[in-house]
Structure formats: C-alpha cells, structure tokens
Amino acid sequence: MAAGRPKLAAASVIEGVNYGYWQFLLSIDSGSDSPGSFTDQSKKTVDAAPFGAGLQTWFQHSPIFNLDKATPPLLMLETGPENVLGDWEPYAALYYQHRPVDLVLLQAGEHVQSNPQQRLATQGMTVDWYRFWLQGYEDPDSAKAEQYVRWHKLRDMHTRTKLRVAALISRSAALRISATSARVGVRGGVSRAGATGSVDRGETARSLAPPNSGLPEIGITDLQRSPLAENWPLVRGTWL
C-alpha cells in the first residue's frame, strides 16, 4: 500500500506491524538491543534507527512516511487498547489525509484469533468489507446496518477524492502540453496568425496556450479537506 503498488481495490489488517516511528518507540525496553527483538527487526528492515542521519532513511523506507501513496480502502481490526496504541500512527496518518480507513476496536484477545465468537466477528467483518468494496454487496442483516452507514460515507469520500485527483492530473497534463507546444512554436517561429517569421517569444507562448478546457480549479489543499472530517468518529468499539 505505502509503495503505491500493486494497485489494490481494498485491504484489511489485524494488529499490523507497520515499522513506524511510534511503533519503534513503543518497542523500546531493556531487551531492545537483543537479536530478534522488534526494535532489532525494525532497524534491519528499514536499514537504520530513526535518529540522526538514519531518520532520512526512515523517511524513504518506513511505510508510515509514505502513506500519501496509499489509496485503497483499509479496514483495521484491533484486539484491545494496547494494539490500538501500536497502530494509531498509520490510522491517524490515513485519517488526516482523508483516506478511507475504518478502525474497529475488539475485545482483547490473541493475535491469532482463538475465541470462536471473536474469530467469527473478525472474519465476518473482513468478508463484508471486501464484498462491499469489490462487489457493492451489503449484508441485509439489520445488526450490520451501522457498519454500512460508515462505509457509505467512506465510499462517497473516496469517490470524490479520486475525481479530484483525476481532474488535477488532467489539468497538469494539459499545462505540460501547453508548455511543450509553446516551446515548439517559439523554435519554429510561428506567430499568432500562424505565419513564419520573427516573433516575440512571450507573445508566441501566450497565443499558443490552449483554450479553457473546462477543468475545475483544484489545488492540493482541496485534496486534504472533506466535509466528513468534522463528524468522522475516530474509534468505534465492538466488544465481543
């Protein structure tokens, strides 16, 4: 996800290892330097500790610092408050960037779900999540109505964001084409009327600019705002 490839339509994780700065700090204790510890694994995976010059390496290789490339809807299932704390960094980063992310707090349990009721709940919600995003299917069970209310809001936001990004990309492409055309026109000595000869370079560049394409004026800041942000709950509790 953080690498932007492969392109995923949806994703889910339960108690994920994210190799983030906050998770690194949470792992530090008296045995942090021991071979095989989480701190040791993080340094080997990212190829540095997140301090001094090593922080630049983390900017490049830690998934947390590259979540601006993550676009697929993500379901995060967390068993107990401790795991919410460990995975809060990716959730907060995606939430801040208005990515479609849903974090569900479950009752504390094992990482490999052994409680039958909890296992049924996590696997059932995961299936619901993928069917919602991949097939547009919603389970008619009334007990699941609340989750679909949340997911519809996420899908609406996701759709608007994709349209805005597509428009921004199209506009950028149009501007590049315009600039290229202007350079070609200057080299060829094309005037406003299309005749060859000596022309003013600035006038040529303006005359060769394409007409208004009708693309909306979209700035980067527009991609970082959403009307859902004010009413979007941060954490929901599902105690099973």
Beta strands, then each sheet from edge to edge (+ up, - down):
strand 1: 11-14
strand 2: 74-79
strand 3: 101-106
strand 4: 236-238
sheet 1: 1+ 2+ 3+ 4+
end
